[in-house]
Amino acid sequence: MSEEQANQQEVRKKRKKSSDPGVPAWMVTYSDLVTLLLTFFVLLLSMANLDPVRFTKASGSLKEAFGIHARPVQVEFAIPILPSTPKTKFTPVQIELTRKVHERIKAQIVELELGADVDAVQKDGETIILRVNNTVLFKPGDHRLNPPSYPILRHLADIIRPLPMDLRIEGHTDDLPIASDRFADNWELSMARAVSVARFFEQGDLLSLDRMATIGYGPDRPLLPNLNEENRSVNRRVDFVLRVRNISGTAPAESDSESVPL
C-alpha cells in the first residue's frame, strides 16, 4: 500500500468518527452542575430540621429558580401537642395522710369512750367528718350548748388541735317547723348552733378562729329521709368537717359545686 492510499484511508476513518452520533459537550457540564446542586441540597436537608411550612416555601423557591411555575403544594401539618400530666383530684400523699388521721381519730374515740355520741367518717381523700349526736349538744329548739356536752367538745378539740387540718362546723336540723320565737326557721337555728360550738372552742382557748368556719344547712342535707322520728333524730346533728391542708398551708378548694370551701 502506497503512502497516498494510507493517507486516504486515515481521512476516511476520521470522517467516519466525526459522523458518529454522540452527546454534545455542553450536556456534560450541565449534568455535572445538576449533580452538584442535588448533592448540595441533599446535604442541607440532612442537616436541617424539617418544618412543613419552610419546606413548602423552599421547594417553591427552587421551582421558580428553575423556571417551573406551578401551584404551591398544600402541605397539611398539625401543631404538636405535648401530653400533660394526668390530674387527679387527690394526691397519694393526701389520701394516705387522711387514712392515717382517720384511723388515729377512731382509736382516740374508742379510748375516750365517745363512741356512743361521736362517729368518725372518711368522706373522700382529704375530708373526715366527726358527727356528734344533736341531743347531746342541744335541747329541742335551743341553740345554747348543754353543760353535759362540754367534756365531749373538749375531747374533740384535743383530737383536732394537733392535726394538719382545718375545721368547718356544720349545723343540721330535721324538716319539722321549730316552736321558737327566737329563730325564723330551721336554717337560722342550725347556723346559731354551729356558731355556739365555734364560740365555745374560741372562748375556752381550745381552737383558734383562723382554723374554723361555721355554716348552717337547716333541713337541706339530711342523712336519711325525714319520714319518721328515728330518721329525724339522725338528721338533727352537728358535723365537724376536717379537711387536709395543702403544701401552702391552706385547705384545698372543693370542686363539687354543692360543697362550701373552708
C-alpha positions in Angstrom: 0.0 0.0 0.0 1.4 3.3 -1.1 1.7 6.4 1.1 -1.1 8.1 -0.7 -3.5 5.2 -0.1 -2.6 5.2 3.6 -3.4 8.9 3.9 -6.8 8.4 2.1 -7.7 5.5 4.5 -6.8 7.7 7.5 -9.0 10.5 6.2 -11.9 8.1 5.8 -11.5 6.9 9.4 -11.6 10.5 10.7 -14.7 11.2 8.7 -16.4 8.1 10.0 -15.6 9.1 13.6 -16.9 12.6 13.1 -20.2 11.3 11.6 -21.0 9.1 14.6 -23.9 10.5 16.8 -22.9 11.4 20.4 -23.7 13.6 23.4 -23.0 17.3 22.9 -20.1 18.7 25.0 -22.3 21.2 26.9 -24.5 18.4 28.3 -21.6 17.0 30.3 -21.1 20.4 32.0 -24.8 20.7 32.7 -25.1 17.2 34.2 -22.2 18.0 36.5 -23.8 21.2 37.6 -27.2 19.5 38.3 -25.4 16.7 40.2 -23.6 19.2 42.4 -26.8 21.1 43.1 -28.6 17.9 44.1 -25.8 16.9 46.4 -25.8 20.3 48.0 -29.5 20.4 48.7 -29.5 16.8 50.0 -26.7 17.8 52.4 -28.7 20.8 53.6 -31.8 18.6 54.0 -29.9 16.1 56.1 -28.6 18.8 58.4 -31.8 20.8 58.8 -34.9 20.2 61.0 -37.7 19.5 58.6 -40.5 22.0 59.0 -43.5 21.5 56.7 -44.1 25.3 56.2 -40.4 26.1 55.5 -40.1 23.0 53.3 -43.0 24.1 51.1 -41.5 27.6 50.8 -38.1 26.3 49.9 -39.5 23.9 47.2 -41.5 26.7 45.7 -38.3 28.9 45.5 -36.4 26.1 43.8 -39.2 25.7 41.3 -39.2 29.4 40.5 -35.4 29.4 40.2 -35.6 26.6 37.6 -38.4 28.3 35.7 -41.2 26.0 36.9 -44.4 27.9 37.8 -46.9 25.6 39.4 -49.5 25.8 42.1 -47.9 25.6 45.5 -48.3 22.2 47.2 -50.7 22.3 50.1 -49.0 20.6 53.0 -51.1 19.5 55.9 -49.5 19.7 59.2 -50.6 19.9 62.8 -49.1 21.7 65.8 -47.7 19.1 68.1 -49.5 18.9 71.5 -47.4 17.6 74.4 -49.3 15.3 76.6 -49.9 16.8 80.0 -49.5 15.0 83.3 -52.8 13.4 84.3 -54.5 15.3 87.1 -56.2 13.6 90.0 -58.5 15.1 92.5 -56.5 13.9 95.4 -52.7 13.2 95.6 -51.5 9.9 97.0 -49.9 11.9 99.9 -53.2 13.4 100.8 -55.1 10.1 100.6 -52.5 8.3 102.8 -52.5 11.2 105.3 -56.3 11.2 105.5 -56.4 7.5 106.0 -53.9 7.6 108.8 -55.6 10.5 110.5 -59.0 8.7 110.3 -57.6 5.6 111.9 -56.0 7.7 114.7 -59.2 9.6 115.4 -61.2 6.4 115.5 -58.7 4.9 118.0 -58.9 8.1 120.2 -62.7 8.0 120.1 -62.7 4.4 121.4 -60.0 5.3 124.0 -62.0 8.3 125.3 -65.3 6.2 125.3 -67.0 8.7 122.9 -68.3 6.0 120.5 -71.9 6.4 121.7 -72.1 10.1 120.8 -69.4 10.7 118.2 -68.8 8.9 114.8 -65.8 9.4 112.5 -66.5 9.1 108.8 -63.9 9.4 106.0 -65.8 11.2 103.2 -63.1 11.3 100.5 -59.3 11.5 100.0 -59.0 14.7 102.0 -62.1 15.0 104.2 -63.0 13.5 107.6 -66.4 14.2 109.3 -66.9 13.9 113.0 -70.7 13.6 113.6 -72.0 14.4 117.1 -75.5 13.4 118.2 -77.5 16.6 118.4 -79.3 15.5 121.6 -76.0 15.6 123.4 -75.3 19.2 122.4 -78.6 21.0 122.4 -82.2 20.8 123.7 -85.0 20.9 121.1 -85.4 24.3 119.5 -82.4 25.8 121.5 -79.1 26.9 120.3 -77.3 27.0 123.7 -75.0 24.1 124.5 -75.9 21.6 127.1 -73.4 21.7 130.0 -73.0 17.9 129.9 -71.6 18.3 126.3 -68.7 20.4 127.5 -66.4 17.4 128.2 -67.2 15.9 124.8 -66.3 19.1 123.0 -63.1 19.5 124.9 -62.1 15.9 123.9 -62.9 16.7 120.3 -60.8 19.9 120.5 -57.9 17.8 121.9 -58.3 15.4 119.0 -58.5 18.1 116.3 -55.8 20.5 117.6 -52.6 18.7 116.6 -54.0 17.6 113.2 -52.8 19.4 110.0 -56.4 20.1 109.1 -58.9 22.9 109.1 -62.4 22.7 110.7 -65.8 23.6 109.3 -68.6 23.3 111.9 -72.0 22.4 110.1 -75.4 22.6 111.8 -78.2 20.4 110.6 -81.9 20.0 111.6 -84.9 18.0 110.5 -87.8 19.3 108.5 -90.2 20.0 111.3 -91.1 23.7 111.9 -89.4 25.0 115.1 -91.5 26.1 118.0 -89.5 29.2 118.9 -89.9 32.9 118.5 -86.1 33.5 118.6 -85.5 32.0 115.1 -87.4 32.4 111.9 -86.8 28.9 110.6 -84.6 25.8 110.9 -81.8 27.4 108.8 -81.3 30.2 111.4 -81.3 27.6 114.2 -78.7 25.4 112.5 -76.5 28.4 111.9 -76.8 29.6 115.6 -75.9 26.1 116.8 -72.7 26.0 114.7 -71.7 29.4 115.9 -72.3 28.3 119.5 -69.9 25.4 119.1 -67.2 27.6 117.5 -67.6 30.2 120.2 -67.1 27.5 122.9 -63.9 26.5 121.2 -62.7 30.1 120.9 -63.7 31.3 124.4 -62.1 28.2 126.0 -58.9 28.7 124.0 -59.3 25.2 122.6 -59.1 26.1 118.9 -58.1 29.3 117.1 -60.6 31.1 114.9 -58.3 31.1 111.9 -58.8 27.3 111.7 -62.6 27.3 112.0 -65.6 28.2 109.8 -69.3 27.8 110.6 -72.3 27.1 108.4 -75.9 26.1 108.8 -77.8 23.9 106.3 -81.1 23.5 108.2 -83.0 20.6 106.8 -81.4 20.7 103.3 -78.8 18.0 103.8 -80.5 15.1 105.6 -78.6 11.8 106.1 -81.9 9.9 105.9 -85.4 10.8 104.5 -87.4 12.7 107.1 -90.2 10.1 107.2 -90.3 9.2 110.9 -88.9 10.3 114.2 -86.0 7.9 114.1 -84.7 9.3 110.9 -85.3 12.8 112.1 -83.2 12.2 115.2 -80.3 11.1 112.9 -80.6 14.2 110.7 -80.5 16.5 113.8 -76.8 16.7 114.2 -73.6 18.9 114.2 -70.8 17.8 111.8 -67.2 18.7 112.4 -65.7 18.6 108.8 -61.9 18.3 108.8 -60.0 18.9 105.6 -56.4 18.3 104.9 -54.2 21.4 104.3 -52.2 21.5 101.1 -48.5 22.3 100.9 -49.0 26.1 101.1 -50.8 25.6 104.4 -54.3 26.3 103.2 -57.2 23.9 102.7 -57.6 22.8 99.1 -60.7 24.1 97.3 -63.5 21.6 96.7 -64.5 21.0 93.1 -68.0 19.9 94.0 -70.5 22.7 93.2 -72.5 21.8 96.3 -69.6 22.0 98.7 -68.6 25.0 100.6 -64.8 25.8 100.9 -63.3 26.3 104.3 
